[in-house]
Amino acid sequence: MKAIQTVGVAGAGAMGRGIAQIAAQAGLRVKLFDTNPAALNSARDTLTNTWTMLATKGKMTAEQAHEALGRLYLIDEIKDLSDCDLIIEAIIERLEIKQPFFKELESVVSAECILVSNTSSLSITSIAAVCAHPERVAGFHFFNPVPLMKVVEVIDGLRTDPAVGDALMALTVRMGHTPVRAKDMPGFIVNHAGRGMNTEGLRVVQENVTDFSTVDGIMREQAGFKMGPFELMDLTGLDVSHAVMESIYHQFYEEPRFKPSPIGTVRVAGGLYGRKSQGGFYAYVEGQKQPVIEAPAPALNGPAKVWVSPAHHLGHARAVELLKRLGAQVQGGHAPDVDSLIVVTPFGEDVSTAVSKQKLDPARTVGLDTLHDFEHSRRRTLMVSPATHPEYQHKAHAIFGGDSVRVSIVRDSAGFVAQRIVAMIVNVACDIAQQNIATPEDIDRAVNLGLGYPKGPLGLGDALGAENILDILRNMQSVTGDPRYRPSLWLQRRVQLGMSLLSA
C-alpha cells in the first residue's frame, strides 16, 4: 500500500482542526477542506495561535511551529483533494450527507487513496455502501480535543481491506496517538463501553435511590473515578449524551443493558444540557460548577455497639476491620444483641432482601458497601430500607463518619450505587469482548484513554474480583427481575474457569 504523505481533512470544525494539527506536527502535508471560507480562515488563525503558544511553552521549537504551519494548505474546492493519499472526513454526523460526499470523493481521488470517516456513531459499512471501492473505506475515530485525547479507534467495515486498517494503525502511532482496532458495530468501543456509567447512573436516580451529586460523589471518592456520570454528561452536553444513548439502544434492537432514562428526555426537552446551557444537573456561574454542600456526620450519642452479619465473608471482614479502626464496639456471635446496630454487607442485594433472608430486625439494620477497599476510599456508602429507624440511621452515620471521611446514605438499592454502576461498566465491556468487537487489551486501552476511568473495565473487574462482579450482577437480576443485569457469558465463563477477564 502506498505510503501516506498527503492527508486531506474534510471539515474545518473543532475535530477537523485538531486532526489537521497533529497530522501537520507529524510531518504530513495537510489539505484542510471546507466549503465555507470563514471556517477555513478561523481554522488557520486557531492553528497559528496554537502552534505559537506551544512554541512559547517549549512544547515545540519555533522552527517546528513554522514548519507545521507551512505544511497546512486551505482549500475550498473538492477537486483540490485529488493528490491526497488519505482523506479524513469530519463533517456533519448524518448518513444522508456523508454517503454522497464519499461518492463525490471517489470521483476526484486516485484509486490508491484511502477514504475514512471520523464518525462516532454511524456504520462504516453503510457509508461505504455507496462507494465503487468500499474496500478502501474505514473508520478513523478521533476524540475531542484531538491533541489531548490520545486514543484513536480504527474501524474495519465489512468490506474494508485489512491492509487499510493496518496503514491507519501505523499512521496513528506516527501522529503520536494510540490506535485501537474495532469491528463495525454501534458505538465501536468507547461509546459502546460508556453506556454502563451513564445509563446506570440515571437509573439509580430514577429509582429515587439518591440524587445526582451523591451519585457523582460516590463514583469519585469511593470508586476512584475522575468524574461521576452527571458531571460527565454536563461536560459533554446532555443533548449529545442522550442522543448517543438512544442511538445505541435502538441500534442494538432495544438491548435492556442500554435502555436510556426518561430523565434525559425531559431535561433535553427543557434545554438543560449542562455547562453549555449554564444549567444541567448542576448550577453554573460563568462556566464554573457551583459546589453542593454536604452536612457533616452527626455526633454519636451513647455507645457504638455494632453487630456485623457474617452472611458475606469478604464484606464481614472488611466491615469489622473498619469498625475496629473507628473505635466501635463490635459484637461477636451469630445473632445481634437487642440494642446493637445491625450492619449487613450485601453484594448486589438491597437491605430489604438481606433483612428478609437473614431474619433480622429491620428497624436496626443498615447496609455498608464493602466492594471497594476502605483504605483508599474517601467516601463510604450506607444504605437504609424503608423500615430502618431514624435513630439507627443516625447512629450508623455517626459511627462510620467518625474519622471525618464522608458518608453517603442512600435508600434501598440492589447493589448500592458504586457496586451497580461498576458492575455494569465491567459487564458491558465483557460483552464487547464476547462479541469480538475488539481485543480485551484494546477495550481496556480505549476506555482508559478515551473515558479516563481509573483502569480499563476488564482490568477493573479483575482488580475488584471478577467473582464479586458476577455475584453483584446475579443478585441484582434476582432482586429486580431486570434483564439489564444478566451477566455476560465472557464474565461467567472466566469466573468459572479462574481466568482473567483480559484472557482472550
N, C-alpha and C positions, 0 to 999 in steps of 0.2 A: 504494500500500500504506500502511496506517495507520502513523503514527509510533509507535515503541516508547518507551513511558514507564514502564510497569509490567512488571517481569520476575519470573516465578516460577522459583525454583530448587528442584528436587525432589531431596532428599538432602542431609543436613546433615553429611556426612563431610568429609574434607580437601578434596576437589575442590569440593563444593558451597559450603563456607565461602569458599574462595578466589574462586570466581566471584561469590558474593554480595558479597564485599569490594570487588572492582574495579567491580562494577556500581553499588553504592551510592556509591562515591567518584566515579563519573562522573555523578552526579546522578539516577540512576534510582531509582524506587521498587521495592524488592525484597521479595518474599514468599518466605521460606525455609521450605520444607515438608518435614516428616518425621513419620512416624507414631510415632516414639519421642521423647517429651517430654525425656528425659535428653539425647539427642543435640542437640535444639534449644537447651536451656539451656547445654550445653557450647559450642555454636557461638556463642551470644550472648556468653558470657564471653570466649571466644577473640577474637572480633572487637572487643569492647570494649577488651580489653587491647592488641590490635594497633593500633587507632586511637589509643589513649592514648600508646603507645610512639612511633608515627610523629609525633605532635604534639610529644612531648618531644624528639625528634631533629631537629625542624624540617622534617620531610618534608611536613607539612601543618600548618595552624593548628589551635588548639584549637577554634575555631568550626567549621572544616571537619570535624573529627573528630566533634563533637557533631551536626552536620547529617547526616553519613553514618549515624551510629547511629540518628538519627531517621527515616531512610528505610528502615530494616530492620524488617520485620514477621515474627514467627514464627508459623507456623500448623501445625496437626496434622490438619486435615481437608481433603481434596482439593477439596471444594466451594468453599473459600475462595480457590481459584485462578481463579475464574470471570471476574474482571475483568482478567486479565493479557493483555498484548499479545504476550508471548513466554514460553514455558516451556522451561527448560533442564533436561533430565533428567540426573541424575548419580547413579543408583542402581547396584545390583549389575550386574556385567558378564555377564548371562545373557539370551539372547534370549527364553527362555520366560517370563521375568519382565518384560522391557521391553515386549514386544508387548501383553500385557493392560493394562499401565499406560498405554500410549499410547491404547489403545482406550477406557479409562476417562476419560482426559483429554478426549477428543473429546466425551464426553457432558456435560462440565462447562463447557468454554470456549466463547467466541464463534466464529463462522465465520471471523473475521479473525485469530484468534490463531495465531501461528507455533509449531510444536512441534519442538524439536530435541533431539538426543541428544549427550551428551558421550562416547559410546563411542569407544574407541581401537582396537577390533578387529572389531566386528560390522558387518554390512552395513546401511546406512541403508535401502536398498530393502527388505530383509527386515523391518526394524522397521516401516516404513510400510505393508507389505503388508496389515496387519490394519485399517488406518485407512480410514474412509469418504472422507477427503480427503488422499491421500498427497502431493498437490502442495504441501501446506504443511509437510511433514516434511523436515528436513535434518539434517546432522551439524554439530556445533559443538564441535570437539575442543580443549579446553584442556590444558595440560601442568602437571604438579605440580613445585614450588609455583606456583600460578596467578599471584600478584602478581609473581613474579620471572621466570617463563618467558614471554617477551613475544610468542610466536607462537601463533596460533590457526588450526586447519585448518577451513575451511568446506567441507562435503562435499555435493555435489548427488547425491541418489538418482536413479534412472532416471526417476522421475515428479515430481521436485521442480520447482516453478515457479522459473525463473531469478531472478525478482524476489525470492524468498525469500532466495536466496544473496546477492543484491545488498544486501538490507537487513542481513544478518548481517555482510557485509564492512564496511559503514559503521558498524555498531554496535561492531565490534571496534576500529576506529580511535577511536571516541568513548571507549571504555574504556581507551585508552592502549596497546593492543597492536597487533601487526602481523598482518593477515589473509593467509592463502594459500588458494587455492581448488583443490579436488581432485575428481576423479570418485570414484564409489563403487567402490573396488577394495580388496582386502585390504591392510591396513596404511596405507592412504591415502598420505601422502608420507613422514612422518618414520619411522614404524615399518617401512615398506617399505624406505626407503633405509638404515636402520640395520642391515639384515641383512649388509651387506658386512663391517663391522668385527667383529662378534661371531662370526658363523659361521666366518669365515676364521681369526680368532684361535684358535678352538677346533680348527680343522682343523690348524693349524700344530703345536699341542701334541700332538694325536692322532697325528701323523706322527712324533713324537719328534724334532722339529727343535730344540726348546729348551723351556724351562719358562715358566710363567705370568709371572713377574716380568720375565724377559728380554724377552718379547713386549711387555709394557707399557712397559718402559724404552725399547725401540726406537721404539715409536709416539710416546712423549712427546718423547724427546730427539733423535731422528733425524728423524722425520716431522713433529714440531711439534704433535701433538695434546695437549689438556689432560689426557686420561686414556687409558690403553690399554684394551683390551676387558675384561680381567679385573678391573681396578679399577672399570670402569663396571658390570659385572654384579654385583660385590659391593655397589656402591652402590644399584642399583635392586632387587637381590634376584634370585638365580638362579631362584627359584621363579616369579617374574614373567617374567624374560627368556626362560627356557627354554620356558615355555608360549607366549609370543609367537612364538618361533622355530618351534615345532611347528605352531602355528595357521596362520601364513603359509605354511609349507611345504605343508601339506595343502590350504589354500585355493587355492594355485596348482597343485594337482594334481601334487605331488611334483616341482616345478621343481628341478633339481640345484643351481642357484645358492644356494638357500635351505636346503639339507639340514642339519638340526641334527646335533649330535655326541652320541654315547653318553656322552661325558664329562659333559655336562649332566644326562642321565638318571640316571646313577649318583650324582652329587653331590646332586641334588634328593632322590633316594630316601634319602640319608644325612642329610638335613636341613642340608646345608652351603650355606646361602643367601647368606651374605655378612655384612655388618655387623649385620643384624637378628638373626642367629643366633650372633653373636660368633665366627664362623668361616666362611670361604668359601675362596676362592683364596688369601687371606691370613689371618694370625692377627690378632686384635683384642684389645686390653686396654682396657676402659672405653670402647669405641667407637672407639679410635684404632688405625689400621693400624700393625702393627709393621714396622719397616724391614727390608729384605732386604740383607744386607751383600755387597758385591761385592769380589772380590780386585782389587788394582791390577795394572796391566800389569807384566810381568816386566822385569828389566834385560836389555839387549841384550848378547849375548856375541859378539864378533867383528864384522867389517864388515857393514854393512847394504846388501848388493848385491841389487838388485831388477830384474827384467825384467817389464814390463807388456805383456800381449798386445795387439796392435793390432787385434784382431778386431772390437772395438766402439769406434767412433771417439770418441763422447762420453765413454764410460767410460774409455778410454785417456787422453784429455786431462785429465780430472778427477783420475784416479789419479796421473798423472805430476806434475801441479801440486802435489798434496798431498804426495807423497813428497819432492819437492824442498824444500818448505817444512819438512818434518820432518828434513831433512838426510841423507836416504838417498842412496846411490849408485845412480842409475838407469841401467841398461844399455840402450843402444840396439840397433838391428838387428832382424832378423826372426826370430831364434831366441835362446833364453836360453843363457848360459854354463852349464857343467856344475855350477857351485856356486851359481847365482843362485836366490833365491826367485822363484817364478813367480806373478804375480798376473793373474787373469782378472776381467773386469768384465761379466758377462752380464746381460742384461735378460730375466727370465723363465725362464732355464735354471739348472740346478744345475752344480756343479763337475764332477761326473762326465761330464755331457754335453759341457761345454766341453773337458775333457781329451780325450775320445774324438774329438770333431770336429777339434780342432786338433793332435792327436797330441803332447801334452805329457807331461812326466814327472809322473805322478800323485802321487808322494811329495813333490814340491816345490811343488805347486800349491795356492793358496788363492784364494777369491773375495772381491771387495770390492764392496759395494753402493754404486753411484755415482748412483742416481736423484736423491737429494736433494743440494743444494749443500752442500759441506763447510764453506763459510764461515759458515753459520748453524746447523749441526748441533752438538749437544753430545754426540753418540754416533756411533760408526762400527760397521758390522757386517761381520765377516769370516765366510766360510763355508768349511768343510772337507769333503772327501769321505772315505769310509771308508778311502781309501788315503793320505791326507795324513800324512806322517811327523810325529811329535810335535816333532821338532827344528825343522821349518819352521813348524809352527803356533806354537811358542814364539817363533820369530824374527819372524813376522808380527805377533803380538800386541805384542811389544816395539817394533817399528818404528812401527806405526800408533797405539800408545798412548804414544808418546814425548813428547807435549806435554800429557799428563795428561787428554786427552779420553778418556771412557770407550769401551771397545771390547767389543762382544759377539761371541762366537764361537759360531756355530750350525752344526748338522750340515746335510748336503746337503738343499737345498730348492729346488724350482723357483720362482724369484722371491724368494729370501732370505726376509725377514719383512715389512719395510715395503713392498717392491715388490708383493708379492702381496695384502696387505691393502688398500693404497691402490688398486691396480688394480681390486679387487673393489668397493670403495666407488664409484669412478668408473663402473664398468661397470653396476652396479645402478641408479645414478642415470640413466645414459644410457638404460637400458631403460624406466625410468619415463617419461622424455621420449618415447621411441619409441612407447609405448602411449598417449601423450597423456593420462596421468592428471593431469598438471599442466603448466603452462608451465615452460620452463627456468629462468626467473627465480624463480618460486615454489618450484621444487625446491631451488635454492640457498639462497633466503631461509629456507625452512622448516628445512632441515638445519643451516644455520649458527646459527640461533636456537634450534632445538629440541634439537640434539645438541652444539652448541658446537665444531664442527670448525673448524680454522684458516681454511678457506674453504669455500664451498659445494662439493659434489663435482664439479660441472661446471666451475666456475672453477678448482678444484684440478687437474683434468685438463688444462685449458688451461695453467696455470702450470708444470706438470711436463712438458708436451709431450704432446698427445693421441697423437702418433705413437709416443711412448715407451710409453704405456699400452697401445696396441694391440699393439706388439711383445711386451710382457710377457705379455699375455693369450694371444696366439697361441703363444708359446713354452711357456708353462705348459700349455696344452692339448696341444701336441705332445709334451712330455716325459711328462706324466701320463696322457694319454688321457682326461682327465676332462671331460665336457661342461659342468661348472660354470664353466669358464674360457672358454667360447666368447664372442667379443666381440659386444657389441650392435651391431646394424646402424646405430644412431644414431652410435655411435663410429666404426665402419668408414667410413661414408659421409662423415662430416665430415673425417676424415683424408684420404680420397681427394680431396676437393674443396678442401682447405686452409681449412676453415671452423672457427670457434669451436664448442665443444660447447654454448655458450649460444645458438647460432643456431637459430631455430625453422624 
